[in-house]
Amino acid sequence: MTHLLLLAALLGPTAATAADSTPETRAEISAAGFGTSIALSGEYAFVGEPRGPSGVVHVYRRGTAGWRSASKLTAANGTANDGFGASVAADGPTLLVGRIGAPNG
């Protein structure tokens, strides 16, 4: 529940909410795992979406108009169902991203 409240605060009124999205949209977001992991650092928020064709970490930046999408991060060597974004941790300029399907070594 904490993740949902944080996401609502990050995305604010400009983003679609569960109330005004279609069941298909909600199912797609849920299936992709959006919000599985969240980290905050300064004016940035990082939101993991590890499921789907390949994982993604969404980057949001807080500005005078609120939180806005800044970019999306993917693994340079990503593969289908790699789980990239399953965990995120941020400290200052450093971001660590976990990947469930990463090969050993």
C-alpha positions as CSV (number, residue, x, y, z in Angstrom):
1,M,0.0,0.0,0.0
2,T,2.9,2.4,0.7
3,H,4.1,2.0,-2.8
4,L,0.7,2.9,-4.2
5,L,0.5,6.0,-2.1
6,L,4.0,7.1,-3.1
7,L,3.2,6.5,-6.8
8,A,0.0,8.6,-6.5
9,A,2.0,11.4,-4.9
10,L,4.7,11.2,-7.6
11,L,2.4,11.0,-10.6
12,G,0.0,13.6,-9.3
13,P,-3.1,14.8,-11.1
14,T,-1.6,14.7,-14.6
15,A,-1.3,11.0,-14.6
16,A,-4.1,8.5,-15.2
17,T,-5.5,7.1,-12.1
18,A,-7.1,3.7,-11.5
19,A,-10.5,5.5,-11.4
20,D,-10.2,6.9,-14.9
21,S,-8.2,4.1,-16.6
22,T,-9.8,1.1,-18.4
23,P,-9.6,-2.4,-17.0
24,E,-7.3,-3.3,-19.8
25,T,-4.9,-0.5,-18.9
26,R,-4.9,-1.4,-15.2
27,A,-4.3,-5.1,-16.2
28,E,-1.4,-4.1,-18.4
29,I,0.2,-1.9,-15.7
30,S,-0.3,-4.7,-13.1
31,A,1.1,-7.4,-15.4
32,A,4.2,-5.3,-16.2
33,G,4.9,-4.9,-12.5
34,F,5.0,-1.1,-12.5
35,G,5.9,0.1,-9.0
36,T,7.4,-3.2,-7.9
37,S,10.3,-1.2,-6.6
38,I,10.7,2.5,-5.8
39,A,13.6,4.7,-4.7
40,L,13.9,8.4,-4.1
41,S,17.0,10.6,-4.3
42,G,16.8,14.4,-4.2
43,E,14.5,15.5,-6.9
44,Y,14.4,12.1,-8.6
45,A,12.2,9.1,-8.2
46,F,12.9,5.7,-9.8
47,V,10.1,3.3,-10.3
48,G,10.8,-0.3,-11.4
49,E,8.7,-2.3,-13.9
50,P,10.5,-5.6,-14.1
51,R,7.9,-7.8,-15.9
52,G,7.0,-7.7,-19.6
53,P,9.1,-8.1,-22.7
54,S,12.1,-6.6,-20.8
55,G,12.4,-4.7,-17.6
56,V,12.4,-0.9,-17.3
57,V,13.1,1.7,-14.6
58,H,11.1,4.9,-15.1
59,V,12.8,8.1,-13.9
60,Y,10.7,11.0,-12.7
61,R,12.0,14.4,-11.8
62,R,10.3,16.8,-9.4
63,G,10.1,20.4,-10.8
64,T,8.0,23.5,-10.1
65,A,5.0,21.9,-11.9
66,G,5.3,18.6,-10.0
67,W,6.7,15.2,-11.0
68,R,7.3,14.6,-14.7
69,S,8.7,11.7,-16.6
70,A,12.4,12.3,-17.3
71,S,13.5,9.0,-18.9
72,K,13.3,5.2,-19.0
73,L,16.3,3.0,-18.2
74,T,16.8,-0.4,-19.7
75,A,19.6,-2.9,-19.3
76,A,22.2,-2.6,-22.1
77,N,22.3,-6.4,-22.3
78,G,18.7,-6.9,-21.5
79,T,16.8,-10.0,-22.6
80,A,13.2,-11.0,-22.6
81,N,11.8,-11.5,-19.1
82,D,15.1,-10.4,-17.5
83,G,13.5,-8.8,-14.4
84,F,15.4,-5.6,-14.8
85,G,14.0,-3.1,-12.2
86,A,12.9,-5.8,-9.7
87,S,14.8,-3.7,-7.1
88,V,16.1,-0.2,-7.1
89,A,18.2,1.8,-4.6
90,A,19.4,5.4,-4.9
91,D,21.9,7.4,-2.9
92,G,22.9,10.8,-4.3
93,P,24.1,10.3,-7.9
94,T,24.3,6.5,-7.6
95,L,21.4,4.2,-8.7
96,L,21.6,0.5,-8.3
97,V,19.1,-1.7,-10.2
98,G,18.4,-5.3,-9.5
99,R,17.7,-7.8,-12.2
100,I,16.1,-11.2,-11.3
101,G,17.0,-12.9,-14.5
102,A,20.6,-11.9,-14.5
103,P,23.0,-14.7,-15.4
104,N,25.6,-15.6,-12.7
105,G,29.1,-14.4,-13.2
